[in-house]
Amino acid sequence: MSFLRAGGPSLCQGCVHVRRVESAKGSVFWMCGRHVGDPRFPKYPPQPVRACSGHSPAPVSRGLDAPDGKGRVERE
């Protein structure tokens, strides 16, 4: 199930610091790269995130539901 359908849009999905992590059981989590070195940011923020002081928009649309778990780049 796509996160967009499950919980609505989140700032994390369009952020350069996010990484999609899938557990062995198939659960999907959004890991914030800002947590490294800055304790203000949770490693796995509760979703959906509506406001974030560390958000940095990705330069292109990222397909974060890609099977590789890393996302794929899609031109808009």
Backbone torsions as a table, in degrees:
resi	resn	phi	psi	omega
1	MET	NA	134.5	178.9
2	SER	-71.5	141.2	177.9
3	PHE	-60.2	-37.8	180.0
4	LEU	-58.5	-40.3	178.8
5	ARG	-74.0	-33.5	-173.9
6	ALA	-77.8	-43.8	-172.7
7	GLY	-130.6	0.3	-178.8
8	GLY	88.7	170.1	-177.6
9	PRO	-65.8	146.1	179.0
10	SER	-133.8	145.9	176.3
11	LEU	-57.5	-31.3	-177.7
12	CYS	-56.4	-37.1	-175.8
13	GLN	-64.8	-22.6	179.7
14	GLY	-110.9	20.4	-175.8
15	CYS	-104.5	142.7	179.5
16	VAL	-70.8	-15.1	-175.7
17	HIS	-93.7	-4.3	-174.8
18	VAL	-85.7	149.6	173.4
19	ARG	-137.2	129.9	178.2
20	ARG	-81.5	127.4	-178.9
21	VAL	-122.4	127.4	178.6
22	GLU	-113.4	128.9	-179.9
23	SER	-77.2	170.0	178.5
24	ALA	-62.9	-25.0	179.4
25	LYS	-88.8	-1.7	177.1
26	GLY	96.1	1.3	176.1
27	SER	-71.9	144.8	-179.2
28	VAL	-111.9	133.2	178.7
29	PHE	-127.5	153.1	179.5
30	TRP	-112.1	110.0	-177.5
31	MET	-92.3	129.0	179.5
32	CYS	-90.1	121.3	178.8
33	GLY	-71.6	-16.1	178.9
34	ARG	-70.2	-18.6	-178.2
35	HIS	-64.0	-24.9	178.4
36	VAL	-74.1	113.2	178.5
37	GLY	87.7	-5.0	178.4
38	ASP	-142.9	100.4	-174.9
39	PRO	-67.2	-8.1	177.4
40	ARG	-68.1	-22.0	-176.7
41	PHE	-104.8	124.2	178.4
42	PRO	-70.8	148.4	179.9
43	LYS	-62.2	-44.3	178.5
44	TYR	-125.1	87.3	-176.8
45	PRO	-67.0	142.5	175.5
46	PRO	-58.4	138.5	-176.7
47	GLN	-106.4	149.9	-1.2
48	PRO	-83.1	146.9	176.1
49	VAL	-90.1	124.0	-178.5
50	ARG	-102.2	-24.7	179.2
51	ALA	-145.5	138.7	-179.1
52	CYS	-155.5	124.7	-179.9
53	SER	-70.9	-16.6	-179.6
54	GLY	-100.1	3.9	-177.6
55	HIS	-64.7	129.7	174.1
56	SER	-127.1	111.8	-177.2
57	PRO	-58.5	137.8	175.4
58	ALA	-71.3	144.5	-177.3
59	PRO	-67.8	-22.2	178.1
60	VAL	-136.8	164.5	177.2
61	SER	-66.9	132.9	-179.3
62	ARG	-110.4	127.9	176.5
63	GLY	-87.1	85.8	-171.9
64	LEU	-77.1	-3.4	176.4
65	ASP	-92.1	15.0	-179.8
66	ALA	-62.1	142.8	-177.9
67	PRO	-60.6	-23.2	-178.6
68	ASP	-75.5	-9.2	178.3
69	GLY	78.5	-2.6	-178.6
70	LYS	-106.4	-12.3	-177.5
71	GLY	89.9	155.2	176.3
72	ARG	-125.1	155.5	-177.9
73	VAL	-95.2	128.1	177.9
74	GLU	-122.5	128.3	177.2
75	ARG	-74.9	142.2	179.2
76	GLU	-87.8	NA	NA
